[in-house]
Amino acid sequence: MLLGSHLDSQPTGGKFDGAFGVLAALEALRSLDDLGVTTRRAIEIVNWTNEEGAVFRPMVGSEVFTGALPLETAYQLREPAGETMKERLDAIGYRGERALDPDDVHCYFEAHIEQGPILEIERKTIGVVTGGIGLMWYKVTLTGVEAHAGPTPMSVRRDALMGAAEVALAIREIARAH
């Protein structure tokens, strides 16, 4: 059994975004130990590495764990200053001795604070997660035609920025519909 979350955060995620899950897991194990509880299965705490993309790309730890990102590919990710993830993990002593096999994990529990506005808007103090989002990343290139702003009428302009604005608005409407 795994308990945990991640310790890195994002600027708008709130300072306890993932840290609560790691600390809650630690407190749960301390409480079990204090009470002398013996569990049927081993319980391990996980702190997913670089889960919010604070330095490298998002979700590195859990992607490696699930096989969505090969470990060697993750090791070669570079931070803006050029240091690789493998170098960073070695420097702080966090590169493990062995890979965690998902087949060895019976279940995973993550207490997580999503500090969005919904609970506050609905004047509730607690909520239960009933679903999660799945992100997909796309790279879109829009090519316009350069034209002098003064003598070129709007009806014949082919401005890439205006096309990007239309794409952004269309994506917003698709999201609102779902």
PASEBA-1860 file (N, C-alpha, C; in nm, 3 decimals):
! residues 178
1> MLLGSHLD> 0.085/-0.117/0.000/0.000/0.000/0.000/0.089/0.123/0.000 ~ 0.052/0.218/-0.082/0.123/0.346/-0.085/0.033/0.455/-0.031 ~ 0.092/0.544/0.047/0.025/0.665/0.094/0.116/0.781/0.058 ~ 0.060/0.895/0.018/0.145/1.010/-0.004/0.092/1.105/-0.108 ~ 0.183/1.184/-0.161/0.151/1.284/-0.262/0.284/1.339/-0.312 ~ 0.297/1.472/-0.312/0.420/1.535/-0.359/0.449/1.657/-0.272 ~ 0.575/1.695/-0.265/0.612/1.811/-0.183/0.633/1.938/-0.264 ~ 0.656/1.925/-0.393/0.669/2.047/-0.472/0.530/2.105/-0.495
9> SQPTGGKF> 0.524/2.231/-0.528/0.394/2.294/-0.548/0.402/2.382/-0.672 ~ 0.295/2.450/-0.699/0.290/2.544/-0.810/0.245/2.678/-0.754 ~ 0.281/2.787/-0.819/0.250/2.919/-0.763/0.105/2.941/-0.725 ~ 0.011/2.885/-0.801/-0.130/2.908/-0.771/-0.197/2.786/-0.708 ~ -0.118/2.686/-0.670/-0.175/2.564/-0.613/-0.199/2.570/-0.464 ~ -0.146/2.673/-0.400/-0.157/2.680/-0.255/-0.037/2.613/-0.191 ~ 0.007/2.665/-0.079/0.131/2.615/-0.019/0.119/2.473/0.035 ~ -0.002/2.421/0.053/-0.018/2.285/0.102/-0.066/2.190/-0.008
17> DGAFGVLA> -0.057/2.233/-0.133/-0.112/2.160/-0.248/-0.088/2.010/-0.241 ~ 0.033/1.965/-0.236/0.062/1.822/-0.226/0.123/1.784/-0.093 ~ 0.182/1.882/-0.026/0.252/1.856/0.100/0.159/1.794/0.204 ~ 0.033/1.834/0.204/-0.062/1.778/0.300/-0.067/1.626/0.287 ~ -0.069/1.573/0.165/-0.078/1.429/0.145/0.042/1.353/0.198 ~ 0.162/1.411/0.183/0.283/1.348/0.236/0.281/1.352/0.388 ~ 0.246/1.469/0.444/0.242/1.483/0.590/0.130/1.399/0.651 ~ 0.016/1.389/0.584/-0.094/1.306/0.634/-0.052/1.159/0.635
25> ALEALRSL> 0.020/1.116/0.533/0.069/0.978/0.529/0.165/0.951/0.644 ~ 0.255/1.045/0.667/0.350/1.032/0.778/0.275/1.024/0.911 ~ 0.178/1.110/0.932/0.101/1.109/1.057/0.021/0.980/1.071 ~ -0.035/0.929/0.961/-0.110/0.803/0.968/-0.019/0.689/1.014 ~ 0.103/0.682/0.958/0.195/0.576/0.999/0.242/0.594/1.142 ~ 0.265/0.717/1.182/0.303/0.743/1.322/0.191/0.700/1.417 ~ 0.067/0.731/1.380/-0.046/0.694/1.465/-0.060/0.542/1.474 ~ -0.046/0.473/1.361/-0.052/0.327/1.364/0.057/0.270/1.453
33> DDLGVTTR> 0.177/0.326/1.442/0.289/0.281/1.524/0.263/0.310/1.672 ~ 0.216/0.430/1.703/0.186/0.467/1.842/0.083/0.373/1.905 ~ -0.012/0.329/1.823/-0.119/0.242/1.873/-0.082/0.093/1.865 ~ 0.036/0.063/1.813/0.081/-0.075/1.802/0.003/-0.157/1.702 ~ -0.050/-0.092/1.600/-0.130/-0.161/1.499/-0.039/-0.232/1.399 ~ -0.071/-0.360/1.376/0.000/-0.437/1.275/-0.091/-0.448/1.154 ~ -0.041/-0.410/1.039/-0.124/-0.413/0.917/-0.101/-0.543/0.841 ~ -0.197/-0.580/0.759/-0.185/-0.702/0.678/-0.084/-0.685/0.565
41> RAIEIVNW> -0.067/-0.563/0.522/0.025/-0.534/0.412/0.121/-0.425/0.456 ~ 0.236/-0.424/0.393/0.333/-0.317/0.419/0.276/-0.185/0.369 ~ 0.305/-0.078/0.439/0.261/0.056/0.399/0.387/0.139/0.377 ~ 0.394/0.201/0.260/0.508/0.287/0.228/0.457/0.427/0.195 ~ 0.535/0.527/0.234/0.503/0.666/0.201/0.574/0.701/0.071 ~ 0.502/0.767/-0.017/0.561/0.812/-0.143/0.556/0.964/-0.150 ~ 0.663/1.022/-0.198/0.671/1.164/-0.231/0.708/1.169/-0.379 ~ 0.610/1.187/-0.465/0.636/1.186/-0.609/0.731/1.300/-0.644
49> TNEEGAVF> 0.834/1.270/-0.718/0.936/1.367/-0.755/0.887/1.458/-0.867 ~ 0.902/1.588/-0.845/0.873/1.688/-0.947/0.733/1.669/-1.008 ~ 0.635/1.648/-0.924/0.500/1.618/-0.972/0.430/1.740/-1.034 ~ 0.463/1.857/-0.988/0.399/1.978/-1.040/0.482/2.050/-1.145 ~ 0.592/1.990/-1.186/0.673/2.054/-1.289/0.745/2.177/-1.237 ~ 0.778/2.179/-1.110/0.844/2.295/-1.051/0.980/2.323/-1.115 ~ 1.050/2.219/-1.157/1.181/2.237/-1.219/1.184/2.174/-1.358 ~ 1.138/2.053/-1.368/1.143/1.983/-1.496/1.003/1.987/-1.558
57> RPMVGSEV> 0.950/1.879/-1.605/0.815/1.879/-1.660/0.719/1.822/-1.557 ~ 0.590/1.842/-1.573/0.496/1.792/-1.471/0.489/1.640/-1.463 ~ 0.458/1.591/-1.346/0.423/1.452/-1.317/0.535/1.352/-1.344 ~ 0.658/1.389/-1.323/0.769/1.298/-1.354/0.762/1.172/-1.268 ~ 0.749/1.187/-1.137/0.753/1.070/-1.049/0.645/0.969/-1.078 ~ 0.520/1.014/-1.087/0.411/0.920/-1.110/0.413/0.866/-1.254 ~ 0.460/0.947/-1.348/0.470/0.897/-1.486/0.573/0.785/-1.497 ~ 0.686/0.800/-1.429/0.786/0.694/-1.430/0.729/0.569/-1.362
65> FTGALPLE> 0.663/0.588/-1.248/0.605/0.476/-1.174/0.506/0.396/-1.259 ~ 0.421/0.466/-1.334/0.318/0.398/-1.413/0.369/0.349/-1.548 ~ 0.491/0.386/-1.585/0.546/0.343/-1.713/0.517/0.439/-1.827 ~ 0.448/0.549/-1.798/0.418/0.647/-1.903/0.541/0.724/-1.947 ~ 0.643/0.729/-1.863/0.769/0.797/-1.894/0.882/0.703/-1.856 ~ 0.964/0.660/-1.953/1.076/0.571/-1.918/1.173/0.639/-1.820 ~ 1.223/0.561/-1.726/1.313/0.614/-1.624/1.433/0.684/-1.685 ~ 1.494/0.622/-1.785/1.613/0.683/-1.846/1.580/0.816/-1.915
73> TAYQLREP> 1.460/0.828/-1.969/1.416/0.954/-2.029/1.400/1.060/-1.921 ~ 1.342/1.020/-1.809/1.326/1.114/-1.697/1.462/1.160/-1.646 ~ 1.557/1.068/-1.636/1.691/1.105/-1.589/1.756/1.210/-1.678 ~ 1.723/1.211/-1.806/1.787/1.304/-1.900/1.716/1.439/-1.912 ~ 1.602/1.455/-1.845/1.534/1.585/-1.847/1.628/1.690/-1.790 ~ 1.627/1.808/-1.849/1.718/1.915/-1.805/1.641/2.033/-1.749 ~ 1.695/2.089/-1.643/1.641/2.212/-1.588/1.692/2.328/-1.672 ~ 1.636/2.448/-1.656/1.680/2.561/-1.739/1.830/2.589/-1.735
81> AGETMKER> 1.895/2.565/-1.621/2.040/2.589/-1.611/2.123/2.477/-1.672 ~ 2.058/2.366/-1.711/2.128/2.259/-1.781/2.152/2.131/-1.701 ~ 2.131/2.133/-1.570/2.152/2.012/-1.490/2.043/1.910/-1.521 ~ 2.082/1.782/-1.534/1.982/1.679/-1.561/1.914/1.637/-1.431 ~ 1.800/1.573/-1.446/1.729/1.524/-1.328/1.814/1.422/-1.254 ~ 1.883/1.336/-1.328/1.968/1.236/-1.263/2.077/1.304/-1.180 ~ 2.139/1.407/-1.237/2.242/1.481/-1.163/2.183/1.545/-1.037 ~ 2.066/1.602/-1.051/2.001/1.667/-0.935/1.968/1.565/-0.827
89> LDAIGYRG> 1.910/1.452/-0.867/1.875/1.348/-0.770/1.999/1.293/-0.701 ~ 2.108/1.273/-0.776/2.233/1.226/-0.716/2.288/1.329/-0.618 ~ 2.280/1.456/-0.655/2.336/1.563/-0.571/2.267/1.572/-0.435 ~ 2.138/1.542/-0.431/2.066/1.552/-0.303/2.042/1.416/-0.239 ~ 2.094/1.311/-0.301/2.081/1.177/-0.243/1.942/1.118/-0.254 ~ 1.865/1.157/-0.354/1.727/1.109/-0.367/1.706/1.009/-0.479 ~ 1.813/0.970/-0.550/1.795/0.869/-0.655/1.795/0.733/-0.586 ~ 1.686/0.665/-0.592/1.670/0.538/-0.521/1.761/0.429/-0.572
97> ERALDPDD> 1.769/0.325/-0.493/1.853/0.211/-0.529/1.781/0.113/-0.620 ~ 1.648/0.117/-0.616/1.570/0.025/-0.699/1.441/0.093/-0.742 ~ 1.386/0.045/-0.851/1.258/0.097/-0.898/1.146/0.035/-0.817 ~ 1.041/0.110/-0.794/0.922/0.058/-0.727/0.835/-0.006/-0.834 ~ 0.801/-0.130/-0.814/0.722/-0.205/-0.912/0.573/-0.183/-0.884 ~ 0.498/-0.126/-0.979/0.354/-0.106/-0.957/0.280/-0.234/-0.921 ~ 0.330/-0.349/-0.967/0.264/-0.476/-0.935/0.276/-0.511/-0.787 ~ 0.372/-0.448/-0.717/0.389/-0.473/-0.574/0.295/-0.388/-0.489
105> VHCYFEAH> 0.222/-0.298/-0.552/0.138/-0.205/-0.477/-0.006/-0.254/-0.479 ~ -0.060/-0.280/-0.362/-0.198/-0.328/-0.351/-0.297/-0.214/-0.378 ~ -0.270/-0.095/-0.323/-0.356/0.020/-0.345/-0.279/0.147/-0.314 ~ -0.336/0.259/-0.352/-0.273/0.389/-0.330/-0.377/0.484/-0.276 ~ -0.341/0.558/-0.172/-0.432/0.656/-0.115/-0.358/0.789/-0.106 ~ -0.423/0.893/-0.155/-0.363/1.027/-0.152/-0.464/1.126/-0.096 ~ -0.435/1.172/0.026/-0.512/1.284/0.079/-0.453/1.409/0.017 ~ -0.535/1.491/-0.043/-0.482/1.602/-0.122/-0.570/1.725/-0.105
113> IEQGPILE> -0.507/1.836/-0.083/-0.581/1.962/-0.074/-0.581/2.026/-0.212 ~ -0.695/2.033/-0.273/-0.709/2.110/-0.396/-0.769/2.242/-0.352 ~ -0.687/2.343/-0.344/-0.730/2.468/-0.285/-0.799/2.560/-0.386 ~ -0.886/2.502/-0.466/-0.963/2.581/-0.560/-1.081/2.649/-0.489 ~ -1.160/2.722/-0.562/-1.265/2.803/-0.501/-1.397/2.731/-0.474 ~ -1.415/2.608/-0.519/-1.547/2.545/-0.514/-1.600/2.531/-0.372 ~ -1.520/2.478/-0.280/-1.569/2.460/-0.143/-1.605/2.594/-0.081 ~ -1.522/2.693/-0.106/-1.548/2.826/-0.050/-1.677/2.885/-0.107
121> IERKTIGV> -1.695/2.874/-0.237/-1.815/2.927/-0.302/-1.940/2.859/-0.248 ~ -1.931/2.726/-0.227/-2.046/2.651/-0.178/-2.055/2.650/-0.025 ~ -1.967/2.723/0.041/-1.964/2.734/0.188/-1.958/2.597/0.254 ~ -1.869/2.513/0.201/-1.848/2.379/0.258/-1.706/2.371/0.312 ~ -1.686/2.285/0.411/-1.554/2.273/0.471/-1.477/2.151/0.424 ~ -1.545/2.056/0.364/-1.477/1.935/0.318/-1.547/1.884/0.193 ~ -1.473/1.819/0.109/-1.530/1.762/-0.012/-1.466/1.628/-0.041 ~ -1.531/1.547/-0.119/-1.478/1.418/-0.159/-1.457/1.423/-0.310
129> VTGGIGLM> -1.338/1.387/-0.352/-1.307/1.388/-0.495/-1.382/1.275/-0.561 ~ -1.455/1.308/-0.665/-1.530/1.207/-0.739/-1.477/1.188/-0.881 ~ -1.376/1.262/-0.916/-1.317/1.248/-1.048/-1.193/1.333/-1.057 ~ -1.120/1.314/-1.161/-0.998/1.391/-1.181/-0.988/1.435/-1.326 ~ -0.898/1.526/-1.350/-0.882/1.572/-1.487/-0.770/1.494/-1.554 ~ -0.781/1.479/-1.681/-0.675/1.419/-1.761/-0.624/1.526/-1.857 ~ -0.497/1.553/-1.850/-0.442/1.658/-1.935/-0.388/1.600/-2.064 ~ -0.406/1.674/-2.170/-0.346/1.641/-2.299/-0.276/1.767/-2.346
137> WYKVTLTG> -0.157/1.751/-2.395/-0.078/1.866/-2.439/-0.068/1.863/-2.591 ~ -0.093/1.979/-2.649/-0.082/1.993/-2.794/0.007/2.112/-2.825 ~ 0.078/2.103/-2.935/0.155/2.216/-2.983/0.089/2.260/-3.113 ~ 0.045/2.384/-3.115/-0.025/2.438/-3.231/0.058/2.552/-3.289 ~ 0.077/2.550/-3.418/0.148/2.659/-3.485/0.052/2.729/-3.579 ~ 0.036/2.859/-3.559/-0.048/2.939/-3.647/0.043/3.034/-3.724 ~ 0.025/3.039/-3.852/0.108/3.124/-3.935/0.021/3.231/-4.000 ~ 0.058/3.354/-3.978/-0.017/3.465/-4.037/0.060/3.525/-4.152
145> VEAHAGPT> 0.006/3.635/-4.203/0.072/3.708/-4.311/0.101/3.848/-4.259 ~ 0.226/3.887/-4.267/0.267/4.019/-4.220/0.208/4.126/-4.310 ~ 0.158/4.232/-4.249/0.102/4.344/-4.325/0.114/4.471/-4.244 ~ 0.130/4.583/-4.310/0.137/4.712/-4.241/0.000/4.743/-4.183 ~ -0.002/4.781/-4.055/-0.129/4.800/-3.986/-0.213/4.914/-4.043 ~ -0.150/5.021/-4.086/-0.226/5.137/-4.131/-0.307/5.114/-4.258 ~ -0.242/5.076/-4.369/-0.316/5.066/-4.496/-0.384/4.932/-4.521 ~ -0.368/4.834/-4.431/-0.428/4.703/-4.455/-0.560/4.693/-4.381
153> PMSVRRDA> -0.673/4.687/-4.455/-0.803/4.678/-4.389/-0.818/4.546/-4.313 ~ -0.895/4.549/-4.206/-0.915/4.432/-4.121/-0.968/4.312/-4.201 ~ -1.050/4.337/-4.301/-1.112/4.228/-4.376/-1.012/4.145/-4.456 ~ -0.893/4.197/-4.483/-0.795/4.120/-4.561/-0.672/4.081/-4.479 ~ -0.671/4.116/-4.354/-0.557/4.078/-4.268/-0.563/3.928/-4.235 ~ -0.447/3.869/-4.218/-0.433/3.730/-4.177/-0.335/3.729/-4.059 ~ -0.386/3.776/-3.945/-0.306/3.798/-3.826/-0.302/3.671/-3.741 ~ -0.183/3.614/-3.719/-0.170/3.491/-3.640/-0.219/3.511/-3.497
161> LMGAAEVA> -0.197/3.627/-3.438/-0.242/3.652/-3.302/-0.395/3.646/-3.292 ~ -0.463/3.700/-3.391/-0.609/3.695/-3.389/-0.657/3.551/-3.406 ~ -0.589/3.475/-3.488/-0.621/3.333/-3.502/-0.601/3.259/-3.370 ~ -0.490/3.289/-3.300/-0.464/3.227/-3.170/-0.572/3.265/-3.069 ~ -0.617/3.389/-3.075/-0.724/3.434/-2.984/-0.852/3.355/-3.011 ~ -0.884/3.334/-3.138/-1.003/3.257/-3.172/-0.991/3.113/-3.125 ~ -0.873/3.054/-3.139/-0.850/2.917/-3.092/-0.869/2.911/-2.940 ~ -0.812/3.008/-2.868/-0.822/3.010/-2.722/-0.969/3.022/-2.679
169> LAIREIAR> -1.045/3.107/-2.745/-1.187/3.122/-2.711/-1.265/2.995/-2.743 ~ -1.232/2.929/-2.853/-1.301/2.805/-2.889/-1.271/2.695/-2.786 ~ -1.147/2.688/-2.743/-1.110/2.588/-2.641/-1.185/2.614/-2.511 ~ -1.197/2.740/-2.472/-1.271/2.775/-2.352/-1.417/2.728/-2.363 ~ -1.478/2.749/-2.479/-1.617/2.708/-2.497/-1.633/2.555/-2.494 ~ -1.536/2.485/-2.551/-1.539/2.338/-2.546/-1.530/2.293/-2.401 ~ -1.440/2.354/-2.324/-1.425/2.318/-2.182/-1.552/2.347/-2.104 ~ -1.615/2.460/-2.129/-1.739/2.495/-2.058/-1.853/2.398/-2.092
177> AH> -1.851/2.345/-2.213/-1.956/2.252/-2.254/-1.943/2.116/-2.186 ~ -1.825/2.090/-2.129/-1.802/1.959/-2.066/-1.781/1.973/-1.918
END
